[in-house]
């Protein structure tokens, strides 16, 4: 009799210590639901992070263009009608700079130069040896419309220069284009550094 009881006790203990197949399948199903929810949350957070990074990058690019434009216009002696092959107009502005030490005239051209839809800055010199390009900086951001407007007499050193940049390509349907406008006035530094 003692042997019969020990078998019953062993079976009872074994049933308590183990789990059934249905319990195992239930645990796997719950675990699958939790993993699915976590994966969805992870994918959403990655997408949100990418959008935020893209927005910060666009903001930084716009800030760099604004800083470059306003610093360039403020450092100039005024708006020139032309310098070498470049003309002041709706797509670019030609600004005078103080001459070099050897007396060669200098100018900076800001606007669309070469690549359509890209804003660039070109520093040029014109002396006895002719027209020379010193430096070209092209900003990476693409714009659908780059336009310069002028308030006041363009030949005047106190003319307000406005740069308008418009983007269409990144907007969702139904939203108007994004317009960025930056304004600056030349400080009117005459040749030789006098105001």
C-alpha positions as CSV (number, residue, x, y, z in Angstrom):
1,X,0.0,0.0,0.0
2,X,2.8,2.3,0.7
3,X,4.0,1.9,-2.9
4,X,0.6,2.9,-4.3
5,X,0.5,6.1,-2.3
6,X,3.9,7.3,-3.4
7,X,2.9,6.9,-7.1
8,X,-0.2,9.0,-6.5
9,X,1.8,11.6,-4.6
10,X,4.4,11.7,-7.4
11,X,1.7,12.3,-10.0
12,X,0.1,15.0,-8.0
13,X,3.4,16.7,-7.5
14,X,4.3,16.4,-11.2
15,X,1.0,18.0,-12.2
16,X,1.6,21.0,-9.9
17,X,5.2,21.5,-11.1
18,X,4.5,21.3,-14.9
19,X,2.3,23.3,-17.3
20,X,-0.1,22.1,-19.9
21,X,0.2,22.7,-23.6
22,X,-2.7,25.1,-23.6
23,X,-1.1,27.2,-20.8
24,X,2.1,27.3,-22.9
25,X,0.2,28.4,-26.0
26,X,-1.6,31.1,-24.0
27,X,1.7,32.5,-22.7
28,X,3.2,32.5,-26.2
29,X,0.1,34.4,-27.5
30,X,0.3,37.0,-24.8
31,X,4.0,37.4,-25.4
32,X,3.4,37.8,-29.1
33,X,0.8,40.6,-28.5
34,X,3.3,42.4,-26.2
35,X,6.1,42.1,-28.8
36,X,3.7,43.4,-31.5
37,X,2.8,46.4,-29.4
38,X,6.4,47.1,-28.5
39,X,7.5,46.8,-32.2
40,X,4.8,49.2,-33.3
41,X,5.8,51.8,-30.7
42,X,9.5,51.4,-31.6
43,X,8.8,51.9,-35.4
44,X,6.7,55.0,-34.6
45,X,9.4,56.5,-32.4
46,X,12.0,55.8,-35.1
47,X,9.9,57.6,-37.7
48,X,9.2,60.5,-35.4
49,X,12.9,60.8,-34.6
50,X,13.7,60.8,-38.4
51,X,11.1,63.6,-39.0
52,X,12.5,65.6,-36.1
53,X,16.1,65.2,-37.3
54,X,15.0,66.3,-40.8
55,X,13.2,69.4,-39.4
56,X,16.2,70.4,-37.4
57,X,18.4,70.0,-40.4
58,X,16.1,72.1,-42.6
59,X,16.0,74.8,-39.8
60,X,19.8,74.8,-39.5
61,X,20.2,75.2,-43.3
62,X,17.8,78.1,-43.3
63,X,19.6,79.7,-40.4
64,X,22.9,79.3,-42.2
65,X,21.5,81.0,-45.3
66,X,20.0,83.8,-43.3
67,X,23.2,84.4,-41.4
68,X,25.3,84.3,-44.6
69,X,22.9,86.6,-46.4
70,X,22.5,89.2,-43.7
71,X,26.3,89.2,-42.9
72,X,27.2,89.6,-46.5
73,X,24.8,92.4,-47.2
74,X,25.8,94.3,-44.0
75,X,29.5,93.9,-44.7
76,X,29.0,95.4,-48.2
77,X,29.5,99.0,-49.3
78,X,26.3,99.0,-51.2
79,X,24.5,97.4,-54.2
80,X,26.2,97.5,-57.6
81,X,24.3,97.3,-60.8
82,X,26.9,94.9,-62.3
83,X,30.3,93.4,-61.7
84,X,32.0,91.3,-64.4
85,X,29.3,89.1,-66.0
86,X,26.9,89.4,-63.0
87,X,24.0,91.8,-62.8
88,X,21.8,92.9,-59.9
89,X,18.2,91.7,-60.5
90,X,15.5,89.3,-59.3
91,X,17.7,86.2,-59.0
92,X,20.9,87.8,-57.6
93,X,22.3,90.8,-55.9
94,X,25.8,92.3,-56.6
95,X,27.3,94.0,-53.6
96,X,30.5,96.1,-53.4
97,X,33.2,95.2,-51.0
98,X,36.2,97.4,-49.9
99,X,39.0,97.1,-52.4
100,X,42.0,94.9,-51.9
101,X,45.3,96.4,-50.7
102,X,46.6,96.5,-54.3
103,X,43.5,98.6,-55.3
104,X,41.6,95.8,-57.2
105,X,37.8,96.2,-56.9
106,X,36.0,93.5,-55.1
107,X,32.4,92.4,-55.1
108,X,30.2,89.6,-53.7
109,X,27.4,88.1,-55.7
110,X,24.6,86.4,-53.7
111,X,21.8,84.4,-55.3
112,X,21.2,81.8,-58.0
113,X,24.6,81.0,-59.5
114,X,24.9,78.0,-61.7
115,X,22.6,75.4,-60.1
116,X,18.9,76.4,-60.4
117,X,17.1,76.5,-57.1
118,X,20.3,76.7,-55.0
119,X,21.5,79.8,-53.2
120,X,25.2,80.6,-53.6
121,X,27.7,83.3,-52.7
122,X,30.6,84.2,-55.0
123,X,33.4,86.6,-54.1
124,X,35.1,88.1,-57.2
125,X,37.9,90.6,-57.9
126,X,38.5,92.8,-60.9
127,X,41.9,94.4,-61.3
128,X,44.5,95.0,-63.9
129,X,44.7,91.3,-64.6
130,X,40.9,91.0,-65.3
131,X,38.0,89.4,-63.6
132,X,38.8,86.6,-61.0
133,X,36.6,84.4,-58.9
134,X,38.0,84.1,-55.4
135,X,35.5,81.9,-53.5
136,X,32.2,80.2,-54.2
137,X,29.9,78.8,-51.4
138,X,26.7,76.9,-52.4
139,X,24.1,76.2,-49.8
140,X,22.7,72.6,-50.1
141,X,19.0,73.4,-49.6
142,X,16.9,73.4,-52.8
143,X,14.3,76.1,-53.4
144,X,11.5,76.3,-56.0
145,X,11.8,80.0,-56.1
146,X,14.7,82.4,-55.2
147,X,13.8,86.0,-55.5
148,X,15.4,89.3,-54.5
149,X,13.4,92.5,-54.0
150,X,14.7,96.0,-53.3
151,X,13.1,98.8,-51.3
152,X,14.7,102.2,-51.9
153,X,17.0,103.2,-54.7
154,X,19.2,100.2,-55.7
155,X,22.3,102.4,-56.2
156,X,21.8,103.9,-52.7
157,X,23.9,102.4,-49.9
158,X,20.7,102.4,-47.7
159,X,18.6,100.2,-49.9
160,X,16.8,97.4,-48.2
161,X,17.6,94.0,-49.8
162,X,15.1,91.2,-49.3
163,X,15.7,87.6,-50.1
164,X,12.6,85.4,-50.6
165,X,12.9,81.7,-50.7
166,X,10.0,79.4,-51.5
167,X,9.6,75.7,-51.2
168,X,6.9,73.5,-52.6
169,X,8.4,70.0,-52.8
170,X,8.3,69.1,-49.1
171,X,4.8,70.2,-48.3
172,X,1.8,67.8,-48.0
173,X,-1.0,68.3,-50.5
174,X,-3.4,71.2,-49.7
175,X,-0.8,73.2,-47.7
176,X,0.5,76.5,-49.2
177,X,4.2,76.8,-50.1
178,X,6.6,77.8,-47.4
179,X,8.0,81.3,-47.8
180,X,11.1,82.5,-46.0
181,X,12.0,86.1,-46.2
182,X,15.3,87.7,-45.0
183,X,16.1,91.4,-45.1
184,X,19.2,93.4,-44.6
185,X,20.6,96.8,-45.4
186,X,24.2,97.5,-46.5
187,X,26.1,99.5,-43.9
188,X,27.5,101.7,-46.6
189,X,31.2,101.3,-46.0
190,X,33.0,103.5,-48.5
191,X,36.3,102.5,-50.2
192,X,39.1,102.9,-47.6
193,X,36.8,101.8,-44.8
194,X,35.0,105.1,-44.1
195,X,31.3,105.3,-43.5
